[in-house]
Amino acid sequence: MIIFEKIRYKNFLSSGNHITEIQLNKSKSTLIVGQNGTGKSTSLDALSFALFGRAHRNITKEQLINSINKKDCVTEVYFTIGKSKFNIIRGIKPNIFEIWKDGIMLNQSSHAKEYQKILEQNILKLNHKSFHQVVVLGSSSFIPFMQLRAYQRRAVIEDLLDINVFSKMNIILKESISQQKDRLKDINYKIDINENKIETQNKYIKDIKILNEEVKEDKLTQIDTAYHEVIELKQRIKAAQTDYDSGAAKTEKNIKEYNDLKQANMHAMARIRSKIESIVKNAKFYEDHLECPTCTQSITQEVRETKIQESKDEAKNLQKNMQDLSEKSEGISNALESVNSHQEYYRELLSDINNDNKEITRLNDLMTKLNKEVNTSSTTDVDKASKELKDMTTSLTKLTDEKTTVSEEFQYSSAMVEMLRDTGIKTKIIKQYLPIINKFVNQYLQILDFFVHFDLDENFQETIKSRHRDAFSYDSFSEGEKQRIDLALLFSWRQIAKMKNSISTNLLILDETFDSSLDHDGVENLLKILYTLTNDTSVFVISHKREVLDDKFENKIEFTKEKNFSKIA
């Protein structure tokens, strides 16, 4: 139950910059009086604005700001629910909307509409429409239950019976169904993609296996070719090595021998050349000297001629020896050249052997590599592709399972939506309460001295019969009679709300109800109803009939105007 404690406001409509405060649980009954325009109904508008962001009467938000001060419009309402204390602050210029619970302001991170939804759905369990059916009965902009359309009547009763949760559930379920449809569409799309991937992967594995066999055959052919090349090279190396081993050393020996002979021949020629030079020098001495330079004895012509001739003969012999040595040297050079050519052959042969050995090493490495690829790589790609195929299959299984789950959820949600339609479980509950609602309405009609039988059906259409059993509709009655029906419904709603503990509250406001179409008996009968209300109900009556009602209420609030601003006298 909501226990409203007080309402505070300033710069709201005709109220000025001073705080107007009204205690809402001070007494069981309070009469609010004042001349027209003094601000009697302003408190009701302030309460409605504080709770729902709009006035009770049809007044725009901009018009709610005091036209003189034009800023700092603030309303505050204080109430308790159970053990929790709440305070709602709402203002204009600047815009303010705060919800306080037990001295702590609720998080304002959400949008203002979401913040309002939290207030109405989670705290008040009351919306603007229900508030004006259960709490307020006014003569101005109030639309009585009987003047509402069928769907609006349904909404009021659903709020009263606290079954609007089924409507909310229905909305949530419809959203869930929409999401489930999207999920199913997405899952089916993913399943199609996965099935195509699996088909492609199977073909890919098959192609890999075929390709691997082809590659394997090609590598085996390469291995066989390399193997035969190695055999040929080894045979060629063996023959070359035999040739090298048999001839290279002998050639090296011959070269050394010929080089030694050549060196000895060169030394012999050098000695002969030196002797010839000495002989020529000696002959020259005898040609140029007639006496001995040392002892100064004369050298005869005969001696001179003899010495010269001996020198010539000896030089001639030496020249012949020199010629023989020269011919021998030429022979040695030719032989050495021949031997050197053999040596070059063996060098080239050794180089070929080394190159062939390198080629054998390369071919052996190639065969090792190819053998490894034949034994391992051919299966690696297949294994990798098979693992990927397994993962795809697992993913497809998960998607299929998810599709089954979502499909079951979709079927369940669809069945629940059918149950939660207006013609489903809600109608069954409403049917159970209709006899009670009709009973309450008829009881209050009797108290109000209006002796008709009122019956509201499951389609929220009324049947009203007189004592003579004539059938009427709501619109068939006078304004005073309509008001009696409206009052009977108002008090019935409060009874139902109290029974259900749905939107039960201590507050009841009658805005100029006594000033309208009620006659004297109607006024007295209405007062009787008010007197029967429990002590936890605070009734506020806004009226011009001060002279009639002044002594009928425990408390009185009088509004006046001072310098164009409303105030409590």
C-alpha positions in Angstrom: 0.0 0.0 0.0 1.2 3.5 -0.9 0.9 5.9 2.0 1.2 9.5 0.7 2.6 11.8 3.3 2.9 15.3 1.8 3.1 17.3 -1.3 5.3 20.4 -1.7 5.5 22.8 -4.6 6.6 26.3 -5.7 6.3 28.4 -8.8 3.7 25.9 -10.0 0.7 27.5 -11.8 -0.5 30.3 -9.5 1.8 29.5 -6.6 4.7 31.8 -6.2 8.3 31.4 -5.0 7.3 30.4 -1.5 6.8 26.7 -0.7 3.2 25.4 -0.5 3.1 22.2 1.6 0.1 20.0 2.2 0.1 17.0 4.6 -1.6 14.1 2.9 -2.0 11.8 5.9 -2.7 14.3 8.7 -6.4 13.5 9.0 -9.0 11.2 7.7 -10.9 13.9 5.9 -9.8 17.3 4.6 -11.9 20.0 2.9 -10.1 22.3 0.4 -12.0 25.5 -0.2 -11.4 28.9 -1.8 -12.7 31.2 -4.5 -12.3 30.4 -8.2 -8.7 30.8 -9.3 -7.2 30.7 -5.8 -5.4 27.4 -6.5 -7.6 24.7 -4.9 -6.9 22.2 -7.7 -3.3 23.2 -8.0 -2.3 20.7 -5.4 -3.9 17.9 -7.4 -2.1 19.0 -10.5 1.2 19.2 -8.6 0.7 15.7 -7.2 0.0 14.3 -10.7 3.0 16.2 -12.2 5.4 15.0 -9.5 4.3 11.4 -10.0 3.7 11.2 -13.7 5.3 14.3 -15.3 1.9 15.7 -16.4 -0.9 17.6 -14.6 -4.3 16.2 -13.6 -6.0 18.8 -15.9 -5.3 19.2 -19.5 -2.4 21.7 -19.0 0.8 21.7 -21.1 4.2 21.4 -19.3 5.1 25.0 -20.4 1.9 26.3 -18.9 2.7 24.8 -15.5 5.5 27.3 -14.7 4.3 30.3 -12.9 3.8 33.1 -15.5 5.3 35.8 -13.3 8.5 34.1 -12.0 8.9 31.9 -15.1 11.5 29.6 -13.6 12.4 27.3 -10.7 9.2 25.4 -10.9 9.5 22.4 -8.4 7.2 19.7 -7.1 8.0 17.2 -4.4 5.9 14.2 -3.1 6.7 12.1 -0.1 5.3 8.6 0.5 6.1 5.2 2.0 5.7 1.7 0.7 6.1 -0.9 3.4 9.2 0.1 5.3 10.8 2.2 2.5 10.5 5.9 2.3 10.4 7.6 -1.1 10.7 11.2 -2.3 10.1 12.3 -5.9 11.4 15.6 -7.1 10.3 17.0 -10.4 11.0 20.5 -11.8 10.9 22.7 -14.8 13.5 25.4 -15.7 15.7 23.7 -14.8 14.4 20.3 -15.6 14.6 18.0 -12.6 13.6 14.4 -12.1 14.9 12.6 -9.1 13.7 9.4 -7.3 15.0 9.0 -3.7 14.6 5.9 -1.7 15.6 5.8 2.0 17.7 8.9 1.5 19.6 7.5 -1.6 18.9 8.8 -5.1 18.3 6.1 -7.7 20.7 5.9 -10.6 19.8 8.4 -13.3 22.0 6.8 -16.1 18.9 5.7 -18.0 16.7 7.9 -20.2 14.0 9.9 -18.6 11.3 7.7 -20.1 13.0 4.6 -18.7 13.4 6.4 -15.3 9.6 7.1 -15.3 8.9 3.4 -16.2 11.0 2.3 -13.2 8.9 4.7 -11.0 5.5 3.5 -12.3 6.2 -0.3 -12.8 8.7 -1.1 -10.0 7.8 1.4 -7.2 4.2 2.8 -7.6 2.8 -0.2 -9.5 0.5 2.6 -10.7 0.2 4.6 -14.0 -1.4 7.9 -14.8 -4.6 6.3 -16.0 -5.1 4.0 -13.0 -4.2 6.9 -10.7 -7.2 8.9 -12.0 -9.5 5.9 -11.7 -8.6 4.8 -8.2 -7.4 7.9 -6.5 -9.1 10.9 -8.1 -12.6 11.7 -9.1 -12.8 15.1 -10.8 -15.3 17.1 -12.6 -12.9 18.9 -15.0 -10.7 16.9 -17.3 -11.4 13.5 -15.6 -12.7 10.8 -17.9 -14.9 8.4 -15.9 -14.5 4.7 -16.5 -17.8 4.4 -18.3 -16.7 7.0 -20.8 -13.5 5.1 -21.7 -13.3 2.8 -24.7 -13.3 -0.9 -24.2 -9.6 -1.4 -24.5 -9.1 1.5 -22.0 -11.5 -0.1 -19.6 -9.6 -3.4 -19.9 -6.3 -1.6 -19.1 -7.8 -0.1 -15.9 -9.2 -3.5 -14.7 -6.0 -5.3 -15.6 -4.1 -2.8 -13.4 -6.6 -3.2 -10.6 -6.4 -7.0 -10.7 -2.6 -6.8 -11.1 -2.8 -8.9 -14.3 -1.2 -6.4 -16.6 1.9 -8.4 -15.9 0.4 -10.9 -18.4 0.3 -8.1 -21.0 3.8 -7.2 -20.3 4.8 -10.9 -20.5 2.9 -11.1 -23.8 4.9 -8.1 -25.1 8.2 -9.7 -23.9 7.2 -13.0 -25.4 6.3 -11.4 -28.7 9.7 -9.7 -28.7 11.3 -13.0 -27.8 9.4 -14.7 -30.7 10.7 -12.1 -33.0 14.2 -12.6 -31.7 13.8 -16.4 -32.0 12.6 -16.1 -35.6 15.7 -14.0 -36.3 17.9 -16.6 -34.5 16.3 -19.4 -36.4 16.9 -17.5 -39.7 20.5 -16.8 -38.7 21.0 -20.5 -37.6 19.5 -21.8 -40.8 21.8 -19.5 -42.7 24.8 -20.7 -40.7 23.8 -24.4 -41.2 23.6 -23.8 -45.0 27.0 -22.2 -44.9 28.4 -25.1 -42.8 26.9 -27.8 -45.0 28.5 -26.1 -48.1 31.8 -25.8 -46.3 31.7 -29.5 -45.3 30.9 -30.5 -48.9 33.7 -28.3 -50.2 36.1 -29.7 -47.6 35.3 -33.3 -48.5 36.0 -32.5 -52.1 39.2 -30.7 -51.0 40.4 -33.8 -49.0 39.7 -36.0 -52.0 41.6 -33.7 -54.3 44.5 -33.6 -51.8 44.7 -37.3 -51.7 44.8 -37.5 -55.5 47.3 -34.7 -55.7 49.4 -36.3 -53.0 49.5 -39.6 -54.9 50.6 -37.7 -58.0 53.2 -35.7 -56.0 54.4 -38.9 -54.3 54.8 -40.6 -57.7 56.7 -37.6 -59.0 59.0 -37.6 -55.9 59.6 -41.3 -56.1 60.6 -40.8 -59.8 63.0 -38.0 -58.7 64.5 -40.3 -56.1 65.0 -43.1 -58.6 66.6 -40.8 -61.1 68.9 -39.3 -58.4 69.8 -42.8 -57.2 70.9 -43.9 -60.7 72.8 -40.7 -61.1 74.7 -41.4 -57.9 75.6 -44.9 -59.1 76.9 -43.5 -62.4 78.9 -40.8 -60.6 80.4 -43.3 -58.2 81.5 -45.5 -61.1 83.0 -42.5 -62.9 84.8 -41.4 -59.7 86.1 -44.9 -59.2 87.6 -45.0 -62.7 89.0 -41.5 -62.5 90.5 -42.2 -59.1 92.2 -45.3 -60.4 93.5 -43.3 -63.4 94.6 -40.5 -61.0 96.3 -42.9 -58.5 98.3 -44.7 -61.3 99.5 -41.6 -63.2 99.6 -38.5 -61.0 102.5 -39.6 -58.8 104.6 -40.8 -61.7 104.0 -37.5 -63.5 105.1 -35.6 -60.3 108.3 -37.7 -60.2 109.0 -37.1 -63.9 108.5 -33.4 -63.5 111.0 -33.4 -60.6 113.5 -35.3 -62.5 113.3 -33.2 -65.6 113.4 -30.0 -63.5 116.6 -31.3 -61.9 118.2 -32.1 -65.3 117.2 -28.8 -66.6 118.7 -27.1 -63.5 122.0 -29.1 -63.9 122.2 -28.3 -67.6 121.7 -24.7 -66.9 124.6 -24.7 -64.4 126.9 -26.5 -66.9 126.1 -24.0 -69.6 126.8 -21.2 -67.1 130.2 -22.7 -66.3 131.1 -23.1 -70.0 130.0 -19.6 -70.7 132.2 -18.4 -67.9 135.2 -20.3 -69.3 134.6 -18.9 -72.8 134.6 -15.4 -71.4 137.9 -16.1 -69.6 139.4 -17.6 -72.8 138.3 -14.6 -74.8 139.8 -12.3 -72.2 143.0 -14.2 -72.2 143.3 -14.1 -76.0 142.5 -10.4 -75.9 145.4 -10.0 -73.5 147.9 -11.5 -75.9 146.5 -9.6 -78.8 146.8 -6.3 -76.9 150.2 -6.8 -75.0 153.7 -7.2 -76.3 155.3 -7.6 -72.8 154.2 -8.9 -69.5 152.7 -6.1 -67.4 153.9 -7.7 -64.2 157.6 -8.6 -65.0 157.9 -6.3 -68.1 159.5 -9.1 -70.1 158.8 -9.1 -73.8 156.3 -11.6 -75.2 157.4 -13.1 -78.4 155.2 -13.2 -81.4 155.3 -16.9 -81.5 154.2 -17.2 -77.9 151.5 -14.7 -78.5 150.2 -16.5 -81.6 150.5 -19.9 -79.8 148.5 -18.6 -76.9 145.9 -17.0 -79.1 145.5 -20.2 -81.1 145.2 -22.3 -78.0 142.5 -20.0 -76.7 140.7 -20.2 -80.0 140.9 -24.0 -80.0 139.7 -24.3 -76.5 136.9 -21.8 -77.1 135.9 -23.8 -80.2 135.6 -27.0 -78.1 133.7 -25.1 -75.4 131.3 -23.8 -78.0 130.6 -27.3 -79.2 130.0 -28.4 -75.6 127.7 -25.4 -75.2 125.8 -26.4 -78.3 125.4 -30.0 -77.1 124.1 -28.7 -73.7 121.7 -26.3 -75.5 120.3 -29.2 -77.5 120.0 -31.3 -74.4 118.2 -28.4 -72.6 115.7 -28.1 -75.5 115.0 -31.8 -75.2 114.5 -31.5 -71.5 112.1 -28.6 -72.0 110.1 -30.5 -74.5 109.9 -33.5 -72.2 109.0 -31.2 -69.3 106.2 -29.6 -71.3 104.8 -33.0 -72.1 104.9 -34.1 -68.5 103.3 -30.8 -67.4 100.4 -31.4 -69.8 99.9 -34.7 -68.1 99.9 -33.0 -64.7 97.2 -30.6 -65.8 95.1 -33.5 -67.0 95.4 -35.1 -63.5 94.5 -31.8 -61.9 91.4 -31.5 -64.0 90.6 -35.2 -63.2 90.9 -34.5 -59.5 88.6 -31.4 -59.8 86.1 -33.6 -61.6 86.3 -36.2 -58.8 85.6 -33.5 -56.2 82.7 -32.0 -58.2 81.2 -35.5 -58.7 81.5 -36.1 -54.9 79.7 -32.8 -54.3 77.0 -33.8 -56.7 76.7 -37.1 -55.0 76.2 -35.3 -51.6 73.6 -33.0 -53.2 71.7 -35.9 -54.7 71.9 -37.8 -51.4 70.4 -34.8 -49.6 67.8 -34.5 -52.2 66.8 -38.2 -51.8 66.7 -37.8 -48.0 64.4 -34.8 -48.3 62.2 -36.4 -50.9 61.9 -39.6 -48.9 60.9 -37.6 -45.8 58.3 -35.7 -47.9 57.0 -38.9 -49.3 56.6 -40.4 -45.8 55.3 -37.4 -43.9 54.1 -34.4 -45.9 51.7 -36.3 -48.0 49.6 -37.1 -44.9 50.1 -33.8 -43.1 47.8 -31.8 -45.4 45.2 -34.6 -45.3 45.3 -34.7 -41.5 45.0 -30.9 -41.3 42.1 -30.8 -43.7 40.4 -33.8 -41.8 40.8 -31.9 -38.5 39.2 -28.9 -40.1 36.4 -31.1 -41.4 35.9 -32.6 -37.9 35.6 -29.0 -36.5 33.1 -28.1 -39.2 31.0 -31.2 -38.4 31.1 -30.4 -34.7 30.0 -26.8 -35.4 27.2 -28.2 -37.6 26.1 -30.5 -34.8 26.1 -27.6 -32.3 24.1 -25.4 -34.8 21.6 -28.3 -35.3 21.2 -28.7 -31.5 20.8 -24.9 -31.1 18.2 -24.9 -33.9 16.3 -27.7 -32.0 16.5 -25.7 -28.8 15.4 -22.4 -30.4 12.6 -24.2 -32.3 11.3 -25.7 -29.0 11.6 -22.2 -27.3 9.7 -20.7 -30.3 6.9 -23.3 -30.0 6.7 -22.8 -26.3 6.7 -19.0 -26.6 4.0 -19.2 -29.4 1.8 -21.3 -27.1 2.3 -18.9 -24.2 1.4 -15.9 -26.4 -1.8 -17.7 -27.3 -2.5 -18.2 -23.6 -1.7 -14.6 -22.7 -4.0 -13.1 -25.4 -6.8 -11.0 -24.1 -9.1 -14.0 -24.7 -6.8 -16.3 -22.8 -5.8 -16.5 -19.1 -6.5 -12.8 -18.4 -10.2 -13.2 -19.5 -10.5 -16.2 -17.2 -9.2 -14.1 -14.3 -11.4 -11.1 -15.2 -14.4 -13.5 -15.4 -13.7 -14.6 -11.8 -13.7 -11.0 -10.5 -16.6 -9.6 -12.5 -19.2 -10.9 -10.1 -17.3 -9.2 -7.2 -16.9 -6.0 -9.1 -20.6 -5.9 -10.0 -21.5 -6.7 -6.4 -19.5 -3.8 -5.1 -20.9 -1.4 -7.7 -24.4 -2.3 -7.0 -23.8 -2.0 -3.2 -22.5 1.5 -3.6 -25.3 2.4 -6.0 -27.8 1.5 -3.3 -26.0 3.6 -0.7 -26.2 6.4 -3.2 -30.0 5.8 -3.5 -29.7 4.8 -7.1 -31.7 1.6 -7.4 -30.6 0.0 -10.6 -28.8 -3.2 -11.3 -25.4 -2.7 -12.9 -23.7 -5.5 -14.7 -20.3 -5.3 -16.5 -19.5 -8.2 -18.8 -16.1 -9.7 -19.9 -16.1 -7.3 -22.9 -16.4 -4.4 -20.4 -19.8 -3.5 -21.8 -22.4 -2.4 -19.2 -26.0 -3.6 -18.8 -28.0 -1.4 -16.5 -31.6 -2.4 -15.6 -34.1 -0.5 -13.6 -36.3 -2.0 -11.0 -38.8 -2.5 -13.7 -36.2 -4.5 -15.6 -35.9 -2.0 -18.3 -32.4 -2.1 -19.9 -30.4 1.1 -20.1 -26.9 2.2 -21.1 -24.7 4.7 -19.2 -25.5 7.4 -21.6 -29.2 7.0 -21.0 -29.0 8.6 -17.6 -28.8 12.2 -16.4 -25.6 13.8 -15.3 -26.4 13.3 -11.7 -27.2 9.6 -12.2 -24.0 9.2 -14.3 -22.1 10.7 -11.4 -23.6 8.2 -9.0 -22.4 5.4 -11.3 -18.9 7.0 -11.5 -18.7 7.2 -7.7 -19.9 3.6 -7.3 -17.2 2.5 -9.7 -14.5 4.6 -8.0 -15.2 3.1 -4.6 -15.5 -0.3 -6.2 -12.1 0.0 -7.8 -10.7 1.0 -4.4 -12.2 -2.0 -2.8 -10.8 -4.3 -5.5 -7.4 -2.7 -5.2 -7.4 -3.2 -1.5 -8.4 -6.9 -1.9 -5.6 -7.5 -4.5 -3.2 -5.2 -2.7 -2.3 -4.0 -6.3 -2.6 -0.3 -6.4 -4.0 0.3 -3.0 -3.3 3.8 -1.5 -4.4 5.9 1.5 -5.3 8.9 -0.8 -8.7 9.7 -2.2 -9.3 13.0 -3.9 -12.7 14.3 -5.0 -12.3 17.4 -7.2 -15.5 19.5 -7.2 -17.5 16.2 -7.1 -19.9 17.8 -4.5 -20.2 20.9 -6.8 -21.6 19.1 -9.9 -24.7 17.2 -10.5 -25.3 15.7 -7.1 -28.5 16.7 -5.4 -28.8 17.1 -1.6 -29.5 13.4 -1.1 -26.6 12.5 -3.4 -24.3 14.7 -1.3 -25.5 13.1 1.9 -25.2 9.6 0.5 -21.7 10.3 -0.7 -20.7 11.6 2.7 -22.1 8.3 4.2 -19.7 6.4 1.9 -16.8 8.6 3.0 -17.6 8.0 6.6 -17.4 4.3 6.1 -13.9 4.4 4.8 -11.2 2.9 7.0 -8.9 5.0 9.2 -6.0 4.5 6.8 -7.8 6.5 4.1 -7.1 10.2 3.7 -10.0 11.9 1.8 -9.4 15.3 0.2 -12.5 17.1 -1.1 -12.0 20.2 -3.3 -15.2 22.2 -3.3 -16.9 25.6 -3.5 -19.7 24.5 -1.2 -18.1 25.7 2.0 -21.3 26.5 3.6 -22.6 23.0 3.1 -19.5 21.0 3.8 -17.6 23.1 6.3 -18.6 21.1 9.4 -18.4 17.7 7.7 -14.6 17.3 7.7 -11.9 16.9 10.3 -9.6 19.3 8.6 -9.9 22.3 6.3 -7.4 24.0 3.9 -8.4 27.4 2.5 -6.6 28.9 -0.5 -6.5 32.6 -1.1 -4.7 35.0 -3.5 -2.2 37.6 -2.5 -0.5 39.8 -5.1 -1.6 37.3 -7.8 0.0 34.4 -6.0 -1.9 31.5 -4.4 -1.3 30.7 -0.7 -2.8 28.7 2.1 -4.7 31.1 4.5 
